[in-house]
Amino acid sequence: MAETPRKTLGLPARKEGEERPLNPKRKPVRGTGAGLRRPTPVAEEPSAAEPARKVDWRNKSKKKRDERPTGRAAPQARKTANPGEAPRQPRPVPAKPVPASPVSTALAGVRVSKLMAERGMCSRREADCFIERGWVYVDGERVSELGTRVDPGAKISLDKEARAAQQRQMTVLLHKPVGYVSGQPEPGCEPAVVLIKPENQQRSPDTALFHASHLKGLAPAGRLDIDSTGLLVLTQDGRVARQLIGENSKVEKEYLVRVEGQLVDNGLALLNHGLALDGKPLKLARVEWLNDDQLRFILNEGRKRQIRRMCELVGLRVVGLKRVRIGRVRLGDLPLGKWRYLRDDEAF
């Protein structure tokens, strides 16, 4: 294609041998091949009067960053129309109040399950089960998360489903024979719960029939030694268990104890009050003679083998021990090895 004459474009004619000027709007061609390249600027040599200055571009950019403001500038006060009047300050925005909730999962407060157990509403295990099912209310607010903590004075209530579940829980009274352990089985021994079966039930016309579901979660509320006999309570109800064996339990337990040996001087007074086991003083007890070889013990606590160890401290040896009462519930005429349900009109 023939080159357009420069005269037609309004440009002066180019002389022969003159180089074509670069178009400033045209991008330079990159690469190693032939093409146009921008000329490399040649640094001017410093004069003798003015020494060369070395610029540290890294420090200079860092200085600029350091001088950059770090935060948002405070809002300037609005200019007033009257020059003599003080500038109006911006009005502070009040924070919205956050309503206090009785339910919190923070570390403050007491766990709901612990508080329910302390109040005798149920056991901690039952409380966790009720909370998971959403059957617990704290100050009218439903609680369904385990580990929730609340104020110690909070009002706790149960859903009707939880109350119905508690009414279905059974409590069993057993006349335990010698040779059965009350709790965990020992080598060569059987737990007393194996005696809870239909053929061993003492029934009356108004008592409930045995059902296999009554064995689920059935546990002894207190211990009775393997070589002791008498009234043993097994229950599914955590409220009953806490009432009988809780730390603050004040339920009396009555025992008939047959002994042999020679009682030391002032031994009867020591049995009533003044003895200690494992370095810890015993609570006040009531002990009296029934006949020449039998004592009646009424205790408000139940340490391991407590009566036998108390008798050893005063020169006596226990040859027979029978528990006949727990609170207001008596063993009565319940035959040895038999059991019955706690009646609705009975309470410990």
C-alpha positions in Angstrom: 0.0 0.0 0.0 1.4 3.4 -1.0 2.3 5.8 1.7 -0.1 8.7 2.1 1.6 11.9 1.3 2.2 14.0 4.4 0.9 17.1 2.7 -2.6 15.6 2.6 -2.5 15.3 6.4 -1.4 18.8 7.0 2.1 17.8 8.1 5.4 19.2 6.8 7.2 17.0 4.3 9.9 14.7 5.8 13.3 15.0 4.3 15.0 12.0 2.9 16.9 10.0 5.5 14.9 11.6 8.4 13.6 9.1 11.0 9.9 8.8 11.6 9.0 10.4 15.0 7.5 8.2 17.7 3.8 8.3 18.4 3.3 9.1 22.1 -0.1 7.3 22.2 1.3 4.1 20.7 2.3 1.5 23.3 5.9 0.3 23.1 6.5 -3.1 21.6 7.7 -5.7 24.1 10.0 -8.5 23.3 13.5 -9.2 21.9 12.5 -9.0 18.3 12.6 -6.0 16.0 10.5 -3.1 17.0 10.4 0.2 18.6 11.7 0.7 22.1 11.7 3.7 24.4 15.2 5.1 24.7 16.9 4.5 28.1 17.3 7.8 29.9 20.9 8.7 30.6 21.6 9.9 34.1 23.3 13.2 34.2 26.7 13.2 35.9 26.8 15.3 39.1 28.8 18.3 39.1 31.8 18.8 41.3 30.0 21.5 43.3 27.0 19.3 44.1 27.8 15.7 45.3 25.7 12.8 44.2 22.7 12.0 46.4 21.8 8.4 47.0 18.0 7.8 47.4 16.9 4.9 49.5 13.6 4.2 47.9 12.8 1.5 50.5 13.1 3.7 53.5 11.4 6.5 51.7 8.3 4.4 51.1 8.4 3.2 54.7 8.4 6.8 55.9 5.4 7.6 53.8 3.6 4.6 55.4 4.5 5.7 58.9 3.2 9.2 58.2 -0.1 7.8 57.0 -2.9 8.4 59.6 -3.8 5.2 61.6 -7.4 6.0 62.5 -10.4 7.9 61.4 -10.2 11.5 62.2 -12.6 12.8 64.8 -15.6 14.6 63.3 -15.2 18.3 63.2 -17.7 20.5 65.1 -20.3 22.1 62.9 -19.7 25.7 62.1 -22.2 28.0 63.6 -23.8 31.0 61.9 -22.8 33.3 64.8 -19.1 33.8 65.0 -19.2 34.6 68.7 -21.1 31.4 69.6 -19.2 28.4 70.6 -19.2 25.5 68.1 -21.9 22.9 68.7 -20.6 19.6 69.8 -22.0 16.3 68.3 -24.7 14.7 70.4 -23.6 11.4 71.9 -25.7 8.4 70.9 -26.9 6.5 73.9 -26.2 2.7 73.9 -29.2 0.5 73.7 -29.9 -1.3 77.0 -29.5 -5.1 76.9 -32.3 -6.9 78.8 -30.9 -9.2 81.5 -31.8 -12.8 80.9 -32.0 -15.3 83.8 -30.5 -18.0 81.6 -26.9 -17.9 80.7 -24.2 -20.3 79.6 -21.4 -18.1 81.1 -19.3 -19.3 84.0 -21.3 -17.1 86.4 -24.2 -18.7 88.3 -25.0 -22.4 89.1 -25.8 -25.2 86.8 -29.5 -25.8 86.4 -29.1 -29.6 87.0 -27.2 -29.0 90.3 -29.7 -26.4 91.5 -32.6 -28.8 90.8 -30.8 -31.6 92.7 -30.1 -29.3 95.7 -33.8 -28.4 95.8 -34.9 -32.0 95.8 -36.7 -31.7 92.5 -34.9 -34.7 91.0 -31.4 -36.2 90.7 -28.7 -34.5 88.5 -29.0 -37.3 86.0 -32.7 -36.9 85.8 -32.3 -33.1 85.5 -30.0 -33.5 82.5 -32.5 -35.8 80.9 -35.4 -33.3 81.5 -33.2 -30.4 80.2 -32.4 -32.3 77.0 -36.1 -32.9 76.4 -37.0 -29.2 77.0 -39.1 -30.0 80.1 -37.4 -27.4 82.4 -38.3 -23.7 82.8 -36.2 -21.1 84.5 -38.2 -17.9 85.4 -40.7 -18.9 82.7 -38.0 -19.4 80.0 -37.4 -22.9 78.5 -34.0 -24.4 79.0 -32.8 -27.1 76.6 -29.0 -26.8 76.7 -26.9 -28.9 79.1 -24.5 -26.9 81.3 -26.7 -23.8 81.4 -26.0 -21.7 84.4 -28.6 -19.5 86.2 -28.8 -17.3 89.3 -29.0 -19.4 92.5 -32.3 -17.7 93.4 -34.0 -18.4 90.0 -37.4 -20.0 89.9 -37.3 -23.4 88.3 -40.4 -25.3 87.2 -41.0 -28.6 85.4 -43.2 -29.3 82.4 -46.2 -31.6 83.0 -44.4 -34.3 81.0 -41.6 -34.3 83.5 -44.0 -34.5 86.4 -45.8 -37.4 84.7 -42.5 -39.2 84.2 -41.7 -38.8 87.9 -45.0 -40.3 88.9 -44.2 -43.4 86.9 -40.9 -43.9 88.8 -41.1 -46.7 91.4 -39.6 -47.1 94.8 -39.2 -50.6 96.3 -38.9 -51.8 99.9 -36.9 -55.0 100.3 -36.3 -57.2 103.3 -32.7 -58.1 102.4 -31.4 -61.4 103.7 -27.8 -62.0 104.8 -25.4 -62.8 101.9 -26.6 -60.2 99.4 -24.8 -56.9 98.9 -26.8 -53.7 98.5 -24.8 -52.1 95.8 -22.1 -53.3 93.4 -21.7 -57.1 93.4 -18.7 -58.5 95.1 -16.9 -61.7 94.1 -19.0 -64.7 95.0 -22.0 -62.5 96.0 -25.2 -61.3 94.4 -26.7 -57.9 94.5 -30.0 -57.5 96.3 -31.7 -56.3 93.1 -31.9 -59.8 91.8 -34.6 -60.5 94.4 -36.9 -58.0 92.7 -39.0 -60.3 90.6 -42.7 -61.1 90.4 -42.6 -64.3 92.6 -41.1 -62.3 95.5 -43.6 -59.5 95.5 -45.9 -59.0 98.4 -49.1 -57.7 96.9 -52.4 -56.3 98.1 -55.5 -55.5 96.0 -54.5 -51.9 95.6 -50.8 -52.3 94.7 -49.3 -52.1 91.2 -48.2 -55.2 89.3 -44.5 -55.8 88.6 -43.3 -54.7 85.2 -39.8 -55.1 83.7 -39.5 -51.4 83.1 -39.4 -50.9 86.9 -36.0 -52.4 87.0 -34.5 -49.8 84.7 -32.4 -47.4 86.7 -33.4 -49.1 90.0 -30.6 -48.4 92.5 -30.2 -48.7 96.3 -30.8 -45.5 98.3 -28.3 -46.4 101.1 -26.2 -49.4 101.9 -26.7 -52.4 104.1 -23.7 -54.7 104.8 -23.6 -58.2 103.3 -23.8 -59.7 106.9 -26.7 -57.5 107.9 -30.4 -57.8 107.2 -33.5 -55.6 107.2 -35.1 -52.8 105.3 -33.4 -51.8 102.0 -34.8 -49.1 99.7 -34.3 -49.3 96.0 -35.7 -46.5 93.8 -35.8 -45.0 90.3 -36.7 -41.6 91.8 -33.8 -39.3 92.3 -35.8 -37.2 94.8 -36.1 -40.2 97.1 -32.4 -41.1 96.8 -31.4 -37.5 97.6 -33.7 -37.4 100.6 -32.2 -40.6 102.0 -28.5 -40.3 101.2 -27.9 -36.7 100.3 -25.3 -34.7 102.1 -27.9 -32.8 104.1 -30.2 -35.7 104.7 -31.7 -35.8 108.2 -33.7 -39.0 107.8 -33.4 -41.3 110.8 -32.5 -45.0 110.5 -33.3 -47.4 113.3 -31.4 -50.7 113.9 -31.7 -53.6 116.3 -28.2 -54.8 117.1 -27.3 -58.0 119.0 -23.9 -57.8 120.7 -21.5 -59.7 122.9 -18.5 -58.7 125.0 -17.9 -56.4 127.9 -18.9 -52.7 127.6 -16.3 -50.3 128.8 -17.0 -47.7 131.5 -19.1 -44.9 130.1 -19.4 -46.9 126.9 -23.1 -46.2 126.4 -22.5 -42.4 126.7 -19.7 -42.7 124.1 -22.0 -44.5 121.7 -24.5 -41.7 122.0 -21.9 -39.0 121.4 -18.1 -38.7 121.6 -16.7 -41.3 119.1 -14.9 -40.5 115.9 -14.2 -42.7 112.8 -11.3 -42.0 110.4 -10.5 -38.8 112.3 -14.0 -37.3 111.8 -16.4 -37.0 114.8 -19.7 -38.9 114.5 -23.0 -37.1 114.6 -25.2 -37.3 117.7 -26.9 -40.7 117.9 -29.4 -42.4 120.2 -28.4 -45.7 121.6 -30.1 -47.7 124.4 -30.3 -51.2 125.8 -33.4 -53.3 124.9 -32.2 -56.3 126.9 -29.0 -57.9 128.1 -27.6 -58.5 124.7 -29.5 -56.2 122.3 -29.1 -52.5 121.6 -31.3 -50.0 119.6 -29.4 -47.6 117.4 -31.0 -44.5 115.8 -28.6 -42.7 113.5 -28.7 -39.7 111.2 -25.8 -40.8 109.1 -24.6 -44.0 107.4 -20.8 -44.5 107.2 -19.4 -47.7 106.0 -19.9 -50.4 108.8 -20.5 -47.6 111.2 -22.4 -49.5 113.9 -19.9 -52.4 114.0 -16.9 -50.1 114.3 -18.6 -48.0 117.0 -19.2 -51.1 119.1 -15.6 -52.2 118.7 -14.4 -48.9 120.1 -16.4 -49.6 123.4 -15.5 -53.3 123.8 -18.5 -54.9 122.0 -18.8 -57.2 119.0 -21.8 -57.2 116.7 -23.2 -60.7 116.1 -26.5 -59.6 114.4 -27.8 -56.4 112.9 -31.2 -55.6 111.4 -32.6 -52.3 110.1 -36.2 -51.9 111.0 -37.0 -48.3 110.0 -36.0 -45.6 107.6 -37.7 -42.3 108.4 -41.4 -42.9 108.8 -41.4 -46.2 106.8 -41.1 -49.4 108.8 -40.1 -52.9 107.8 -43.3 -54.2 109.4 -44.4 -57.7 108.5 -42.6 -57.9 105.2 -41.1 -61.4 105.0 -37.4 -62.1 104.6 -36.5 -62.0 100.9 -39.8 -60.4 99.8 -40.4 -56.9 98.5 -43.2 -54.4 97.9 -43.8 -51.0 96.3 -43.8 -47.9 98.4 -47.5 -46.9 98.8 -48.9 -43.5 97.8 -49.7 -42.8 101.5 -46.1 -43.5 102.6 -43.3 -41.0 102.8 -39.9 -41.0 104.4 
